């Protein structure tokens, strides 16, 4: 197979591996599984890693509480339960009762919960179910008084949670047309629309509220003001938020047959709905503010000349890839990033700064949800060495109190974590976090795992991962580089490394690896790199550009074929970051770094484990299949190149605890075997 791109002949010898259900592909995947299983089974430390991971993950885990009508809901896992259970209780000190136990949905964990939504009166629960880790989800409705599910099922949704109508009698939701049978993993995300489902009726009778058939790639995320009047739709070209550019529409639900009103069109900036209060709609936006600001729009006077700035842009950036502003207790809770750590400020609706929230230290604060009338909110705080603890914030007094804190099977005080700054190829100052056991010697011999992402304005912030301990306890160093393409310093940081400038994020990552070697933390034979999704592209590109620099590579669910990424699933929506292969200028940049197309025969590649999920609808498994096949064919050195296809998983780690243990044991065993850690 040879394709012509703007006069350039591009071979694609493994195109046949895109046919996921063909007998040839099945046979190839089976042979790869046998090869990988036989290799991993011979690594002596693998069983010890599984045992230690089991002990490390055996601690209580609490989710952040949320509430409706005085009924509080939270998730809880005793330690090794396959999935966390959702509980409900009347008041914070009430007796907990099981609202939903996902472990009862399937015996093998193949059905996973992807979200919960509760009706305003607290009597009904909508919960999303993913089959095998796929992005496709079905939403069911449970009567919490009886514990029984209603017959209603809303199907073919992705990415966006539904919303209960204020009376609890229906759901507003965003969905796609049903794909053809067998095409679920390959089908492009086209034809999204917003619907209303009346409980007790079939989905086929649902009322379509908004679509743009002339723009089949547009998607819509619904939001509902607390008073139930305005259905606010944020629209993106592809998944909402992927490009950081949205349109916004508002539908007045109190007006019969009212047409949706455009608040802003033209995809000129990011717009994320924060909430409605006093007749105004509040948005976090990058319009004329690359680090983010908050504006208020009056739907009665929607023209831009009437928009009001409430919270101006500051030196610290709001996260441009996710909502950083919530409206609770008639106040705006604004989260910004200071050198890749959380900072939380609270403003009055007139823009006055009321207070800063005192956090336990440098780290990551998340949550802060609630309604305009709620006097409290909850948030979680974590860093690289502290498991996520849940705090209750009294918004009347500004006081935080610890609500839940887990106890883990290791001593966090034995760890050291600090941030450094290193120069990129062009001299840019780039932050990187380092974590290791105290007493580390900088002798160039420490096994080091360098992680990065660098795309879509997504910020990589400190967070605790118990599975990392098996690496740290054995003398490993964890390095997390906040390279450009992310959102740690706002949209400018993001847009410095997109489209024709995408190479900058690879250069930043390579510079991080070189700095770790120069500063005697590690050396090439002891240095591994890791990344997933866009981070899989990152490590794939760095592997093909600098195979001499690394000792091992973990590439998870990566976008590896940059000339065909737009042909599958969500791919077309990524053109904001990557550009389009159909554009001649974009093609030149894409072809220059596409991991699959830059594998060179006769090269000595480092040990590489390519990982994908059999139900990954976001980055089609064919990306990993083709890249692994090309690497195996080209490998001129002795290091292994293996493919692991995770069963009943999608774009992320498997949803069950046992899957996490298996997958992490495989990955760390592979690293330890190939970085010579058996000697330590």
Residue pairs with C-beta under 8 A, 6 or more apart in sequence:
1 11
1 12
1 13
1 15
2 9
2 10
2 11
2 12
3 9
3 10
3 12
3 563
4 10
5 563
5 581
5 587
5 591
6 584
6 587
8 587
8 591
10 563
10 591
10 597
12 563
12 564
12 626
13 630
14 596
14 625
14 626
14 629
14 630
15 626
16 22
16 24
16 25
17 25
17 28
17 622
17 625
17 626
17 629
18 186
18 564
18 620
18 622
18 625
18 626
19 25
20 185
20 186
20 620
20 621
20 622
21 182
25 625
28 625
28 629
29 625
29 643
29 645
32 628
32 642
32 643
32 645
33 643
33 644
33 645
35 642
36 642
36 643
36 644
39 640
39 642
40 46
40 666
40 669
40 670
43 669
43 670
43 672
43 673
44 678
45 669
45 672
45 673
45 677
45 678
46 665
46 666
46 669
49 470
49 664
49 665
49 668
49 669
49 672
50 661
50 662
50 665
52 469
52 470
52 473
53 467
53 470
53 660
53 661
53 664
53 665
54 80
54 661
55 409
56 408
56 409
56 410
56 466
56 467
56 469
56 470
57 79
57 80
57 466
57 467
57 657
57 660
57 661
58 79
58 80
58 409
59 79
59 387
59 406
59 407
59 408
59 409
59 466
60 76
60 77
60 78
60 79
60 406
60 407
61 75
61 76
61 77
61 79
61 84
61 406
62 74
62 75
62 76
62 390
62 403
62 404
62 406
63 74
63 75
63 76
63 84
63 390
64 74
64 367
64 369
64 378
64 379
64 380
64 390
65 72
65 73
65 74
65 92
65 378
65 390
65 403
66 72
66 73
66 74
66 118
66 369
66 370
66 378
67 73
67 122
67 374
68 118
68 119
68 120
68 121
68 122
69 120
69 121
69 122
70 90
70 91
70 122
71 88
71 89
71 90
71 118
71 122
72 88
72 89
72 90
72 91
72 92
72 94
73 86
73 87
73 88
73 99
73 116
73 118
74 86
74 87
75 84
75 85
75 86
75 87
76 84
76 85
76 87
76 96
77 83
77 84
77 85
77 657
80 657
81 103
81 657
82 103
82 109
82 656
82 657
82 658
83 102
83 103
83 109
83 112
83 113
83 655
83 656
83 657
84 102
85 98
85 100
85 101
85 102
85 103
86 98
86 99
86 100
86 101
86 102
86 113
86 116
86 125
86 127
87 96
87 97
87 98
87 99
88 96
88 97
88 99
88 122
88 144
89 95
89 96
89 97
92 392
99 125
99 142
99 144
100 113
100 116
100 125
100 127
100 142
102 111
102 112
102 113
103 109
105 111
105 113
105 129
108 648
109 648
109 654
109 655
109 656
109 658
109 659
110 131
110 132
110 648
111 129
111 130
111 131
112 129
112 130
112 133
112 655
112 656
113 127
113 128
113 129
113 130
113 655
114 128
114 129
114 130
114 137
115 127
115 128
115 137
115 161
116 125
116 126
116 127
116 128
117 125
117 126
117 127
117 161
117 162
117 163
117 164
118 124
118 125
118 126
118 164
119 125
119 126
119 164
119 168
120 164
120 166
120 167
120 168
121 168
122 144
123 143
123 144
123 145
123 168
124 141
124 142
124 143
124 144
124 150
124 164
124 168
125 141
125 142
125 144
126 139
126 140
126 141
126 142
126 162
126 164
126 171
127 139
127 140
127 142
128 137
128 138
128 139
128 157
128 161
129 137
129 138
129 139
129 140
130 136
130 137
130 650
130 655
131 138
131 615
132 614
132 615
132 647
132 648
132 649
132 650
133 613
133 615
133 616
133 648
133 649
133 650
133 651
133 652
133 654
133 655
134 184
134 185
134 615
134 616
134 617
134 650
135 158
135 159
135 569
135 570
135 617
135 618
135 650
135 651
136 156
136 157
136 158
136 184
136 617
137 157
137 158
138 153
138 154
138 155
138 157
139 153
139 154
139 155
139 157
139 162
139 171
139 173
140 149
140 150
140 152
140 153
141 149
141 150
141 152
141 171
141 199
142 148
142 149
142 150
143 149
143 150
150 199
150 200
151 200
152 197
152 199
152 200
152 201
152 203
153 203
154 162
154 171
154 173
154 175
154 197
154 203
155 175
155 178
155 203
156 175
156 176
156 177
156 178
156 179
157 173
157 174
157 175
157 176
158 176
158 189
158 617
159 174
159 219
159 221
159 239
159 240
160 173
160 174
160 219
160 220
160 221
160 222
160 240
162 171
162 172
162 173
162 174
162 197
162 222
163 171
163 172
163 173
163 222
163 223
163 224
164 170
164 171
165 171
165 172
165 196
165 224
165 228
166 224
166 227
166 228
169 198
169 199
170 196
170 197
170 198
170 199
171 196
171 197
171 199
172 194
172 195
172 196
172 209
172 222
172 224
172 231
173 194
173 195
173 196
173 197
173 222
174 192
174 193
174 194
174 195
174 219
174 220
174 221
174 222
175 192
175 193
175 195
176 189
176 190
176 191
176 192
177 190
177 191
179 187
180 187
184 617
185 568
185 569
185 615
185 616
185 617
185 620
185 621
186 568
186 569
186 620
187 569
187 617
188 567
188 568
188 569
188 571
188 572
189 217
189 219
189 238
189 239
189 569
189 570
189 572
189 573
190 216
190 217
191 211
191 213
191 216
192 211
192 218
192 219
192 220
193 208
193 209
193 210
193 211
193 220
194 208
194 209
194 210
194 211
194 220
194 222
194 231
194 233
195 206
195 207
195 208
195 209
196 206
196 207
196 209
197 203
197 206
198 205
198 206
198 207
209 231
209 251
209 260
210 220
210 233
210 249
210 251
210 260
212 218
212 235
215 237
217 237
217 238
217 572
217 573
218 235
218 236
218 237
219 235
219 236
219 238
219 239
219 240
219 573
220 233
220 234
220 235
220 240
220 249
221 233
221 234
221 235
221 236
221 240
222 231
222 232
222 233
223 231
223 232
223 233
223 234
223 273
224 230
224 231
224 232
225 232
225 275
225 276
225 281
226 275
226 276
226 277
226 371
226 372
226 373
227 276
228 253
229 252
229 253
229 254
229 276
230 250
230 251
230 252
230 253
230 276
230 281
230 299
231 250
231 251
231 253
232 248
232 249
232 250
232 251
232 273
232 276
232 281
233 248
233 249
233 250
233 251
233 260
234 240
234 246
234 247
234 248
234 271
234 272
234 273
235 246
235 247
235 248
235 249
236 242
236 243
236 245
236 246
236 247
236 267
236 573
237 243
237 245
237 267
237 573
237 575
237 576
238 570
238 572
238 573
238 574
238 575
238 576
239 570
239 573
240 246
241 270
241 272
241 321
241 322
241 456
242 456
242 570
242 573
242 574
242 576
242 577
243 267
243 573
243 575
243 576
243 577
244 270
244 286
244 320
244 321
244 456
244 457
244 491
244 494
244 576
245 267
245 268
245 269
245 270
245 576
246 267
246 269
246 270
246 271
246 272
247 262
247 264
247 265
247 266
247 267
247 271
248 262
248 263
248 264
248 271
248 273
248 283
249 260
249 261
249 262
249 263
250 260
250 261
250 263
250 281
250 299
250 302
251 258
251 259
251 260
251 261
252 258
252 261
252 299
261 299
261 302
262 302
263 281
263 297
263 299
263 302
264 271
264 304
268 287
269 285
269 286
269 287
269 288
270 284
270 285
270 286
270 287
270 292
270 320
270 491
271 283
271 284
271 285
271 287
272 283
272 284
272 285
272 322
272 323
272 324
272 325
273 281
273 282
273 283
273 323
274 282
274 283
274 284
274 294
274 323
274 325
274 326
274 327
274 332
275 281
275 282
275 326
275 327
275 328
275 372
276 282
276 327
276 372
277 327
277 330
277 349
277 372
278 330
278 349
279 298
279 299
279 300
280 296
280 297
280 298
280 349
281 296
281 297
281 298
281 299
282 294
282 295
282 296
282 297
282 310
282 325
282 327
282 332
282 349
283 294
283 295
283 296
283 297
284 292
284 293
284 294
284 318
284 323
284 324
284 325
285 292
285 293
285 294
285 295
286 292
286 320
286 490
286 491
287 293
287 295
289 312
289 313
290 313
290 317
290 490
290 491
290 492
291 313
291 314
291 315
291 316
291 317
291 318
291 336
291 489
291 490
291 491
291 492
292 313
292 317
292 318
292 319
292 320
292 324
292 336
292 490
292 491
293 309
293 310
293 311
293 312
293 313
293 318
294 309
294 310
294 311
294 325
294 332
294 334
294 347
295 307
295 308
295 309
295 310
296 307
296 308
296 310
296 349
297 306
297 307
297 308
298 306
309 351
310 332
310 347
310 349
310 350
310 351
311 325
311 332
311 334
311 347
311 351
312 351
314 336
316 336
316 337
316 338
316 343
317 336
317 337
317 487
317 488
317 489
317 490
317 491
317 493
318 324
318 325
318 334
318 335
318 336
318 337
318 490
319 335
319 337
319 457
319 459
319 487
320 457
320 487
320 490
320 491
320 494
321 456
321 457
321 458
321 459
321 487
321 494
322 458
324 334
324 335
324 336
325 332
325 333
325 334
325 335
326 332
326 333
326 368
326 369
326 370
326 377
327 333
327 372
328 368
328 369
328 370
328 371
328 372
328 374
328 377
328 395
329 370
329 372
329 373
329 374
329 375
329 376
329 377
329 395
329 396
330 349
330 372
330 373
331 346
331 347
331 348
331 349
331 354
331 395
332 346
332 347
332 348
332 349
333 344
333 345
333 346
333 357
333 368
333 377
334 344
334 345
334 346
334 347
335 342
335 343
335 344
335 365
335 366
335 368
336 342
336 343
336 344
336 345
337 343
337 459
337 461
337 487
337 488
337 489
339 419
339 431
339 488
340 419
340 431
340 433
340 459
340 460
340 461
340 462
340 482
340 488
341 362
341 363
341 364
341 461
341 462
342 359
342 363
342 364
342 365
342 366
342 381
342 461
343 356
343 359
344 356
344 357
344 359
344 365
344 368
344 379
345 353
345 355
345 356
345 357
346 353
346 354
346 355
346 356
346 357
346 395
346 398
347 353
347 354
348 354
354 398
355 398
357 365
357 393
357 398
357 400
358 400
359 365
359 381
360 381
360 386
360 389
361 383
362 383
362 419
362 462
363 381
363 382
363 383
363 386
363 461
363 462
364 381
364 382
364 383
364 461
364 462
364 463
365 379
365 380
365 381
366 379
366 380
367 377
367 378
367 379
367 380
367 390
368 377
368 378
368 379
368 393
369 377
369 378
370 376
370 377
374 395
375 394
375 395
375 396
376 392
376 393
376 394
376 395
377 392
377 393
377 395
378 390
378 391
378 392
378 393
378 403
379 390
379 391
379 393
380 388
380 389
380 390
380 391
381 388
381 389
381 391
382 388
382 389
382 462
382 463
382 464
383 417
383 462
383 463
383 464
384 415
384 417
384 433
384 435
384 462
384 463
384 464
384 478
384 480
385 412
385 415
385 417
385 435
385 464
386 412
386 464
387 405
387 406
387 408
387 464
387 466
388 406
388 463
388 464
389 402
389 404
389 405
389 406
390 402
390 403
390 404
390 405
391 400
391 401
391 402
391 403
392 400
392 401
392 403
393 399
393 400
394 400
394 401
408 466
410 469
410 473
414 437
414 438
415 435
415 436
415 437
415 438
415 472
416 435
416 436
416 437
416 438
416 440
417 433
417 434
417 435
417 462
418 433
418 434
419 431
419 432
419 433
419 434
420 431
420 432
420 433
420 434
421 429
421 430
421 431
421 432
422 429
422 430
422 432
422 511
422 512
422 515
423 429
423 430
423 511
423 515
424 430
424 483
424 484
424 504
424 507
424 508
424 511
425 504
425 507
425 508
425 510
425 511
426 504
426 507
428 484
428 508
430 481
430 482
430 483
430 484
430 508
430 511
430 512
431 481
431 482
431 488
432 479
432 480
432 481
432 482
432 512
432 515
433 462
433 479
433 480
433 482
434 477
434 478
434 479
434 521
435 468
435 472
435 477
435 478
435 479
435 480
436 446
436 472
436 476
436 477
436 478
437 472
437 473
437 475
440 446
440 477
442 519
442 520
442 521
443 520
444 517
444 520
444 521
444 522
444 523
444 526
445 522
445 523
445 526
446 475
446 476
446 477
446 521
446 522
446 526
447 471
447 474
447 475
447 476
447 477
447 522
447 526
447 527
447 528
447 671
447 672
447 675
447 676
447 677
447 680
448 476
448 477
448 478
448 479
448 516
448 521
448 522
448 526
448 527
448 528
449 471
449 476
449 477
449 478
449 479
449 528
449 529
449 530
449 671
450 479
450 480
450 481
450 509
450 512
450 513
450 516
450 527
450 528
450 529
450 530
451 460
451 478
451 479
451 480
451 481
451 529
451 530
451 531
451 535
452 460
452 480
452 481
452 483
452 505
452 508
452 509
452 512
452 529
452 531
452 535
452 538
452 539
453 460
453 483
453 485
453 486
453 531
453 532
453 533
453 534
453 535
453 538
454 483
454 484
454 485
454 486
454 497
454 505
454 508
454 509
454 534
454 535
454 538
455 485
455 486
455 497
455 498
455 505
455 534
455 535
455 537
455 538
455 577
456 485
456 494
456 534
456 574
456 577
457 485
457 486
457 487
457 491
457 494
458 486
458 487
458 534
459 482
459 486
459 487
459 488
460 480
460 482
460 486
460 488
462 480
467 660
467 664
468 478
470 664
470 668
471 478
471 668
471 671
472 478
474 672
474 677
474 680
475 677
475 680
476 677
477 516
477 521
477 522
479 512
479 516
479 521
481 508
481 509
481 512
482 488
483 497
483 505
483 508
483 509
483 512
483 538
484 493
484 494
484 496
484 497
484 504
484 505
484 508
485 493
485 494
485 496
485 497
485 498
485 502
485 504
485 505
485 534
485 577
486 493
486 494
487 493
487 494
496 504
497 503
497 504
497 505
497 508
498 576
498 577
498 578
498 579
499 577
499 578
499 579
499 586
499 589
500 579
500 585
500 586
500 588
500 589
502 577
502 578
502 579
502 589
502 593
503 589
503 592
503 593
505 538
506 538
506 541
506 542
506 545
506 593
509 529
509 538
509 539
509 542
510 542
510 545
510 546
510 549
513 527
513 529
513 542
513 546
513 549
513 550
514 549
516 522
516 527
517 523
517 524
517 527
524 548
524 549
524 550
524 551
525 551
525 675
525 676
526 551
526 675
526 676
527 549
527 550
527 551
527 552
527 675
528 550
528 551
528 552
528 553
528 554
528 671
528 674
528 675
529 539
529 542
529 543
529 550
529 552
529 553
529 554
530 539
530 553
530 554
530 556
531 537
531 538
531 539
531 554
531 555
531 556
531 558
532 555
532 556
532 557
532 558
532 652
533 556
533 557
533 558
533 559
533 618
533 619
533 651
534 559
534 577
535 556
535 558
536 555
536 556
536 557
536 558
536 559
536 560
536 619
536 624
537 558
537 559
537 560
537 562
537 595
539 553
539 554
539 555
539 558
540 555
540 558
540 560
540 595
540 596
540 627
541 593
541 594
541 595
541 598
542 549
542 550
543 550
543 553
543 555
543 595
543 605
543 606
543 608
544 595
544 598
544 599
544 600
545 593
545 598
547 603
547 604
547 605
547 606
548 604
550 606
551 606
551 607
551 674
551 675
552 606
552 607
552 608
552 609
552 639
552 670
552 671
552 674
552 675
553 606
553 607
553 608
553 609
554 609
554 611
554 667
554 670
554 671
555 608
555 609
555 610
555 611
555 624
555 627
556 611
556 612
557 611
557 612
557 613
557 616
557 618
557 619
557 623
557 624
557 651
557 652
558 595
558 610
558 619
558 623
558 624
558 627
559 565
559 571
559 574
559 578
559 619
559 623
560 594
560 595
560 596
560 623
560 624
560 626
560 627
561 594
561 595
561 596
561 597
561 622
561 623
561 626
561 627
562 578
562 581
562 590
562 591
562 593
562 594
562 595
562 596
562 597
563 581
563 587
563 590
563 591
563 594
563 597
564 581
565 571
565 574
565 578
565 581
565 623
566 572
566 574
566 575
566 580
566 581
568 620
568 622
569 617
569 618
569 619
569 620
570 617
570 618
571 620
578 586
578 590
579 585
579 586
579 587
579 589
579 590
580 586
580 587
581 587
581 590
591 597
592 598
595 627
596 623
596 626
596 627
596 630
599 627
599 630
599 631
599 633
599 634
600 634
601 633
601 634
601 636
602 634
602 636
603 634
603 635
603 636
603 637
604 635
604 636
604 637
604 639
605 631
605 634
605 635
605 636
605 637
605 639
605 641
606 637
606 639
606 674
607 639
607 640
607 641
607 670
607 673
607 674
608 631
608 639
608 640
608 641
608 642
609 642
609 643
609 644
609 666
609 667
609 670
610 624
610 627
610 628
610 631
610 641
610 642
610 643
610 644
611 624
611 643
611 644
611 645
611 646
611 663
611 667
612 619
612 621
612 623
612 624
612 625
612 643
612 644
612 645
612 646
613 621
613 645
613 646
613 649
613 650
613 651
613 652
613 654
614 621
614 645
614 646
614 647
614 648
614 649
615 648
615 649
615 650
616 649
616 650
616 651
617 650
617 651
618 650
618 651
619 651
621 645
624 643
625 643
628 641
628 642
628 643
631 641
632 641
635 641
639 674
640 674
642 670
644 663
644 666
646 654
646 659
646 663
648 654
648 659
649 655
649 659
653 659
653 660
653 663
654 660
654 662
654 663
671 677
672 678
